[in-house]
Each structure stands twice: as C-alpha cells, then as structure tokens.
Amino acid sequence: MKQTTNSQMRAKVVRRQFWRKAVPMFYKGLIWAAMIIGWFVVFGLVVDMPNEYKLRHSVDDMREEYEKLETRYNTLTKVLDNVIERDANVFRTLFQSNPYDLNDDDENSREELNAVLLDLDNAKLQEILDSRIASAKSHNERLLESYVSHSDAIVADYMNLRCMPSIQPVNNSGLTLLASGKKSLLNPFHRTMTEHNGVDYLVPEGTAVFATADGSVESLSEKNSTRGKAITINHGNGYKTTYCHLQDIRVSEGDRVRRGDIIALSGNTGLSFAPHLHYEVRFRGAVVDPVHYFFMELSPEEYQRIIRIALSSMQSFD
C-alpha cells in the first residue's frame, strides 16, 4: 500500500514537472508563430513579389500609354475639326451655300428638292443660275474692295512705321554708350536735380549721328545756343526728334531724310559737360522716353538691359 502511494506521488511529480516545462514552451511557440506571421504580413505589404511587381508596373505602363493615346486623339480631333471647318468655308465661298451634310438622316428632304429641280423647265433653271452668278459676282466685288482696303491699310501702317523713330541715333550695338536716361538727374553745371528730357550718348567728337526715322529737317540751331548745334526732324504722325551738341551738320533745313541716313557728326558744342550726343523724342508735343522706341534693333534681352542702364544713370552731361 505504501509502495503504491509512493509511485502515485512520483507520477504526480513527473506530470507536474512536464507541465511546468510544456506550458512555457507552448507560449514561446505561440510567440514565435505570431512573430513569423507578422513578419510575412509586413514583408508582403512593403515588398512586392515578382509577379506583383510585374503587374504593378504593367498597369503603370498601360496608364502612361493611355494618356499618350488620349493626348494624340485630342490633337487629331482638333486637326480634323479644323480641316472640316476650312472645307466648309471653301464650299461656302465657291457655292454660296452651306456644305451638304452627308450624315443627315433626312433623305426625304433631299429627294423632294431633287424632284422639284427636275420639274423645273430650262428657263427657270437658267434664271436660278443667273441669280447665282450675279450673287457670286457681287461677292467677288466685295472681296476685291476688301482687298484694296486692306492693301491701303498695310501701306499706311508701313508709312507710319517708317515715320516712327525706332532705332538709336548712334551705333551702340554693344549697349555701352548710353550714359544718361530720361529722368531727374544731377545737372553738372548747377549741381541740382533737374528733369532730363532725353538720353545722352557718351561718344567721341566726330561720331556719325543717324536719323532714327524718315522725315524732313524742320529746324537747325546755332552754336551759341545752350544746345549747341542741333537738328530737329519732323517725322509726321506727331513724331519729332532732336539731336544736340553736334560738331558738324550734314543736312539743310527742309531736306528729306530716311532712317539710317547720316545727318551730323557728334560734338561738344553749347552747354555740354563732355563730348556727347543729347537725343530727344517728342510725340504730339509731349516729351517721351527715347529708350522705348529702340525696338527695331533690340532683342527683348537687350531692351531690358538698356532700360536698366538708363535707370541706373545718376548725372546728365548737359
């Protein structure tokens, strides 16, 4: 009896020891299983499998290709619409009517029109034809009048452009000669801020001075004036230009000049601080900034540069 009790006790002890070892191992197994499953889930979310990578990039490529096709389709649609509109305009010009709509389902109306035309006699058809011809002649005359009107406007615009002072009065291709702009500047003689009504080019005596537009010499000034020897040219359309402190004048009052003609040589005459050319532009009596009229020979970049040069000037030379 005692041996049986001892064996039962040993069995309980063995079972207790087994469970003490088995339970922690079971929980450790669960933890490791959870960690492995979590790692696979995270890896699957972050890293694409080869097949997933191919599918994802295949969809992206298809989307890009679709966008390209859509852009091309829209472009072709615009081109086609333009061609259709041009064709319709040509048809209206030639036949004085709207083009036929071949996609129109109303076949009955066309059949009725055809039947009406077939029932007309030759005299009536001739009358309709004469009316169409007269309408075409009238339209052609209007087009001719419009052509003449536009031609006259083009000639007038060209003449206006020729009369607009749109180049610099000296050769300043390097944009290094402009010394003073049109603004309030320090007067070199009175040492006060005075409004400067033109631009000054710091050039040596004897530099060629050009007419900046077509026109006629309106007046010449003598050497004893504050502007020294000077020329004023009337270009018409309200434009006048003045060139001051000249050394030698090459034109006479009343002469016709063209843009680019040499009209004088620069100098240092009159009330001049140093050899230079003072150049002014007036439009309908008002003094305007000459820099804004150099558009014929300046690129946009050069125009911005010469504007900065004019604004940065501090002193005039007359």
C-alpha positions as CSV (number, residue, x, y, z in Angstrom):
1,M,0.0,0.0,0.0
2,K,2.8,2.3,0.9
3,Q,4.6,1.4,-2.4
4,T,1.5,2.3,-4.4
5,T,1.3,5.7,-2.7
6,N,4.9,6.4,-3.4
7,S,4.5,5.5,-7.1
8,Q,1.4,7.7,-7.3
9,M,3.3,10.6,-5.8
10,R,6.2,10.1,-8.2
11,A,3.8,10.1,-11.1
12,K,2.2,13.4,-9.9
13,V,5.7,14.9,-9.5
14,V,6.6,13.8,-13.1
15,R,3.3,15.2,-14.5
16,R,3.8,18.5,-12.6
17,Q,7.4,18.8,-14.0
18,F,6.2,18.0,-17.5
19,W,3.5,20.7,-17.4
20,R,6.0,23.2,-15.9
21,K,8.2,22.7,-19.0
22,A,5.5,22.2,-21.6
23,V,3.4,25.4,-20.8
24,P,6.3,27.9,-21.3
25,M,7.4,26.1,-24.4
26,F,3.8,26.3,-25.7
27,Y,3.7,30.1,-25.1
28,K,7.1,30.5,-26.7
29,G,5.9,28.6,-29.7
30,L,2.8,30.9,-30.0
31,I,5.0,34.0,-29.7
32,W,7.4,32.7,-32.4
33,A,4.5,31.8,-34.7
34,A,2.9,35.3,-34.2
35,M,6.3,36.9,-35.0
36,I,6.8,34.8,-38.1
37,I,3.2,35.6,-39.3
38,G,3.6,39.3,-38.6
39,W,7.0,39.4,-40.4
40,F,5.4,37.8,-43.5
41,V,2.5,40.3,-43.4
42,V,4.8,43.3,-43.1
43,F,7.1,41.9,-45.8
44,G,4.1,41.3,-48.1
45,L,2.9,44.9,-47.6
46,V,6.3,46.6,-48.1
47,V,8.0,44.4,-50.7
48,D,6.3,43.3,-53.9
49,M,6.6,39.8,-55.0
50,P,8.0,39.4,-58.6
51,N,4.5,38.8,-60.0
52,E,3.1,41.7,-58.1
53,Y,6.0,43.9,-59.3
54,K,5.4,43.0,-62.9
55,L,1.6,43.5,-62.6
56,R,2.0,46.9,-60.9
57,H,4.5,48.2,-63.5
58,S,2.4,46.8,-66.3
59,V,-0.6,48.8,-65.1
60,D,1.6,52.0,-64.8
61,D,2.9,51.5,-68.4
62,M,-0.7,51.0,-69.6
63,R,-1.8,54.1,-67.9
64,E,1.0,56.2,-69.5
65,E,0.3,54.7,-72.9
66,Y,-3.4,55.5,-72.5
67,E,-2.6,59.1,-71.6
68,K,-0.4,59.4,-74.7
69,L,-3.1,58.0,-76.9
70,E,-5.7,60.3,-75.3
71,T,-3.4,63.3,-76.0
72,R,-2.8,62.2,-79.6
73,Y,-6.6,61.6,-80.1
74,N,-7.4,65.1,-78.8
75,T,-4.8,66.6,-81.2
76,L,-6.1,64.6,-84.2
77,T,-9.7,65.6,-83.3
78,K,-8.7,69.3,-83.3
79,V,-6.9,68.9,-86.6
80,L,-9.9,67.1,-88.1
81,D,-12.3,69.8,-86.9
82,N,-10.1,72.5,-88.4
83,V,-9.9,70.7,-91.7
84,I,-13.8,70.2,-91.7
85,E,-14.2,73.9,-90.9
86,R,-11.8,75.0,-93.7
87,D,-13.5,72.7,-96.1
88,A,-16.9,74.2,-95.2
89,N,-15.6,77.8,-95.7
90,V,-14.2,76.9,-99.1
91,F,-17.6,75.3,-100.0
92,R,-19.5,78.4,-98.9
93,T,-17.1,80.7,-100.8
94,L,-17.4,78.8,-104.0
95,F,-21.1,77.9,-104.0
96,Q,-22.7,80.5,-101.7
97,S,-24.3,77.8,-99.5
98,N,-23.6,75.6,-96.6
99,P,-22.0,72.2,-97.4
100,Y,-24.1,69.1,-97.7
101,D,-24.5,67.1,-94.5
102,L,-23.8,63.5,-95.8
103,N,-24.6,62.2,-92.3
104,D,-28.1,63.7,-92.3
105,D,-30.8,61.1,-92.0
106,D,-33.5,63.2,-93.6
107,E,-33.2,61.7,-97.1
108,N,-36.8,62.7,-97.9
109,S,-36.0,66.4,-98.0
110,R,-33.1,65.8,-100.5
111,E,-35.3,63.7,-102.6
112,E,-38.0,66.3,-102.6
113,L,-35.5,69.0,-103.6
114,N,-34.3,66.8,-106.4
115,A,-37.8,66.2,-107.6
116,V,-38.5,70.0,-107.6
117,L,-35.4,70.7,-109.7
118,L,-36.3,68.0,-112.2
119,D,-39.8,69.5,-112.6
120,L,-38.4,73.0,-113.5
121,D,-38.1,74.0,-117.1
122,N,-34.9,75.3,-118.7
123,A,-35.9,78.9,-118.5
124,K,-36.4,78.7,-114.7
125,L,-33.1,76.8,-114.2
126,Q,-31.4,79.5,-116.3
127,E,-33.0,82.2,-114.1
128,I,-31.7,80.4,-111.0
129,L,-28.2,80.0,-112.5
130,D,-28.1,83.7,-113.5
131,S,-29.1,84.7,-110.0
132,R,-26.3,82.5,-108.5
133,I,-23.8,84.0,-111.0
134,A,-24.9,87.6,-110.1
135,S,-24.5,86.8,-106.4
136,A,-21.0,85.3,-107.0
137,K,-20.0,88.5,-108.9
138,S,-21.3,90.7,-106.1
139,H,-19.4,88.7,-103.6
140,N,-16.3,88.8,-105.7
141,E,-16.6,92.6,-105.9
142,R,-16.9,92.9,-102.1
143,L,-13.8,90.7,-101.7
144,L,-11.9,92.9,-104.2
145,E,-13.0,96.1,-102.3
146,S,-11.9,94.4,-99.0
147,Y,-8.5,93.5,-100.6
148,V,-7.9,97.1,-101.7
149,S,-8.9,98.4,-98.3
150,H,-6.6,96.1,-96.5
151,S,-3.8,96.9,-99.0
152,D,-4.2,100.6,-98.3
153,A,-4.2,99.9,-94.6
154,I,-1.0,97.9,-94.9
155,V,0.7,100.7,-96.9
156,A,-0.5,103.2,-94.3
157,D,0.9,101.1,-91.5
158,Y,4.2,100.7,-93.3
159,M,4.4,104.5,-93.8
160,N,3.5,105.1,-90.1
161,L,6.3,102.6,-89.1
162,R,8.8,104.4,-91.4
163,C,7.9,107.7,-89.6
164,M,8.3,106.2,-86.1
165,P,11.8,106.8,-84.6
166,S,12.7,103.2,-83.8
167,I,16.5,102.9,-83.8
168,Q,19.3,104.5,-81.8
169,P,20.9,107.7,-83.2
170,V,24.4,106.3,-82.9
171,N,26.0,102.9,-83.4
172,N,25.5,101.3,-80.0
173,S,25.5,97.6,-80.8
174,G,27.4,96.8,-77.6
175,L,25.0,98.9,-75.4
176,T,27.9,100.6,-73.8
177,L,27.5,104.2,-74.9
178,L,24.2,105.2,-73.2
179,A,25.2,107.4,-70.2
180,S,22.1,109.2,-69.1
181,G,18.4,108.4,-69.3
182,K,15.2,110.4,-69.3
183,K,14.6,111.1,-65.6
184,S,15.6,113.5,-62.8
185,L,19.4,113.7,-62.9
186,L,22.1,115.8,-61.3
187,N,22.9,118.8,-63.5
188,P,26.7,119.0,-63.9
189,F,26.6,122.8,-64.0
190,H,24.0,123.8,-61.4
191,R,24.7,120.7,-59.2
192,T,20.9,120.3,-58.6
193,M,18.4,117.6,-59.6
194,T,16.9,118.6,-62.9
195,E,14.5,116.8,-65.2
196,H,16.4,115.4,-68.2
197,N,14.2,115.3,-71.3
198,G,16.2,112.9,-73.4
199,V,19.1,110.4,-73.4
200,D,22.8,111.2,-73.5
201,Y,25.3,109.0,-75.5
202,L,28.9,109.4,-74.4
203,V,30.6,109.3,-77.8
204,P,33.8,111.0,-79.1
205,E,33.6,114.1,-81.3
206,G,33.1,113.2,-84.9
207,T,30.9,110.1,-84.3
208,A,28.3,109.6,-87.0
209,V,24.7,110.6,-86.0
210,F,21.8,108.8,-87.8
211,A,18.2,109.9,-88.5
212,T,16.1,107.5,-86.5
213,A,13.1,107.6,-88.9
214,D,12.0,109.1,-92.2
215,G,11.1,112.7,-92.1
216,S,12.1,116.3,-93.1
217,V,14.5,118.6,-91.3
218,E,12.4,121.1,-89.5
219,S,15.0,123.4,-87.9
220,L,18.7,123.9,-87.3
221,S,20.1,125.5,-84.1
222,E,23.2,127.7,-84.0
223,K,26.3,127.1,-81.9
224,N,25.6,129.9,-79.4
225,S,22.5,128.2,-78.0
226,T,22.7,126.1,-74.9
227,R,22.1,123.0,-77.1
228,G,24.9,124.0,-79.4
229,K,24.5,122.9,-82.9
230,A,21.2,120.9,-83.1
231,I,18.8,119.4,-85.6
232,T,15.1,118.9,-85.2
233,I,13.4,116.4,-87.7
234,N,9.7,116.3,-88.2
235,H,8.7,112.7,-89.0
236,G,5.0,113.2,-89.3
237,N,2.2,111.4,-87.4
238,G,3.1,113.6,-84.4
239,Y,6.7,112.5,-84.1
240,K,9.7,114.8,-83.8
241,T,13.3,114.1,-82.8
242,T,16.1,116.4,-81.8
243,Y,19.9,115.9,-81.9
244,C,22.0,118.3,-79.8
245,H,25.7,119.4,-79.1
246,L,26.8,118.5,-82.7
247,Q,30.1,119.2,-84.2
248,D,29.1,119.3,-87.9
249,I,25.6,119.3,-89.5
250,R,25.4,117.4,-92.8
251,V,21.8,118.4,-93.8
252,S,19.9,121.6,-94.6
253,E,16.5,122.9,-93.4
254,G,13.7,121.3,-95.4
255,D,15.8,118.2,-96.6
256,R,14.1,114.9,-96.7
257,V,16.0,112.2,-94.8
258,R,15.5,108.4,-94.4
259,R,16.0,106.2,-91.4
260,G,19.8,105.5,-91.1
261,D,21.0,108.5,-93.0
262,I,24.0,110.3,-91.5
263,I,22.7,113.8,-90.7
264,A,25.6,115.1,-88.5
265,L,28.7,114.4,-86.5
266,S,28.6,114.5,-82.7
267,G,30.5,117.1,-80.8
268,N,30.8,119.2,-77.6
269,T,29.1,122.4,-78.6
270,G,26.8,124.5,-76.4
271,L,26.3,123.9,-72.7
272,S,28.0,120.5,-72.7
273,F,29.9,118.9,-69.8
274,A,31.8,116.5,-72.1
275,P,31.7,115.3,-75.8
276,H,28.3,113.5,-76.2
277,L,25.1,113.4,-78.1
278,H,21.8,114.5,-76.5
279,Y,18.8,112.9,-78.2
280,E,15.1,113.6,-77.6
281,V,11.8,112.2,-78.9
282,R,8.5,114.1,-78.9
283,F,5.1,112.8,-79.7
284,R,2.3,115.3,-80.3
285,G,4.3,117.9,-78.4
286,A,4.9,115.7,-75.3
287,V,8.4,114.6,-74.4
288,V,8.6,110.8,-74.3
289,D,11.4,108.4,-73.3
290,P,13.5,107.5,-76.4
291,V,14.6,104.2,-74.9
292,H,11.1,102.8,-75.5
293,Y,11.5,103.5,-79.3
294,F,14.6,101.4,-79.9
295,F,12.5,98.2,-80.6
296,M,13.6,97.8,-84.2
297,E,17.2,96.9,-83.4
298,L,17.0,95.5,-79.9
299,S,16.1,92.0,-78.7
300,P,13.9,91.6,-75.6
301,E,17.0,90.8,-73.6
302,E,18.9,93.9,-74.9
303,Y,15.8,96.1,-74.3
304,Q,15.7,95.0,-70.6
305,R,19.4,95.7,-70.4
306,I,19.3,99.2,-71.8
307,I,16.3,100.0,-69.6
308,R,18.4,99.1,-66.5
309,I,21.3,101.2,-67.9
310,A,19.0,104.2,-68.3
311,L,17.5,103.8,-64.8
312,S,21.0,103.5,-63.2
313,S,22.3,106.8,-64.6
314,M,23.0,109.5,-62.0
315,Q,24.1,112.6,-63.9
316,S,23.4,114.3,-67.2
317,F,26.0,115.8,-69.5
318,D,24.1,119.0,-70.4
